[in-house]
Amino acid sequence: MIDMHYWPTPNGWKISIMLEECGLPYRVVPVRIGRGEQFAPAFLAISPNNRIPAIVDHAPPGGGAPLAIFESGAILQYLAEKSGQLLPTDVAARFRVMSWLMWQMSGLGPMLGQHGHFLLYAKEKIPYATARYRLEARRLYGVLDKQLALTGAHIAGEDYSIADIACFPWVMTHKAQQLTLDDFPHVKRWFAAVRARPAVQRGLAVGKELKSDASAMDEEARRHLFGAAPT
């Protein structure tokens, strides 16, 4: 059994989707990030960076003690290797997938996260910051669009992989971030195809009952999510 320490966010959805795709047994352990549960000592022992998601695998390959893993990219790779799914064994194909996974972790996720913060959550609107991150968001969408024009159905090649799972939940934020996929037709096609997958639908539904609390952005949530309640 795998414990998934989780909240319904783009990074959380990566792991719930992956677990549904792989068919591995898991249970959800909610971490109410707007109420500071990510700073609890028990969670920090699993995820020292005080971020979700994290997992604890009580039956790791080869046996032994339960294995804790944090950072969504590392979790995706681990689950792919444990299940033997969604990560090629051929060296060239494997590293194409890993390259796009790292691209998402280092670029698409952080830049869309910053764009969303300054556009939607910052109390003090800073036009320069919003414009700067919007330009970078659009640049990254353009990179992805060009890649999908070359590869067709999936990001890293013929087969659906953890690269698609990593990118999809962040692209799912495009409407909230006031971006249109009409400007990126290959991304639009890919996004619709991935969203239609039954396992993706199941993964997005995990913790659906938590969403009402997830949308609350009071001063306590700001303090826990952004380091301090802005004045």
Secondary structure as UniProt FT lines:
FT   STRAND          2..6
FT   HELIX           10..22
FT   STRAND          26..30
FT   HELIX           33..35
FT   HELIX           37..39
FT   HELIX           41..44
FT   TURN            45..46
FT   TURN            48..49
FT   STRAND          54..57
FT   TURN            61..62
FT   STRAND          67..70
FT   HELIX           72..83
FT   HELIX           91..103
FT   HELIX           104..108
FT   HELIX           109..116
FT   HELIX           117..121
FT   HELIX           127..151
FT   TURN            155..156
FT   HELIX           162..171
FT   TURN            172..178
FT   HELIX           181..183
FT   HELIX           185..195
FT   HELIX           198..205
FT   TURN            206..207
FT   HELIX           208..210
FT   HELIX           211..214
FT   HELIX           219..226
//
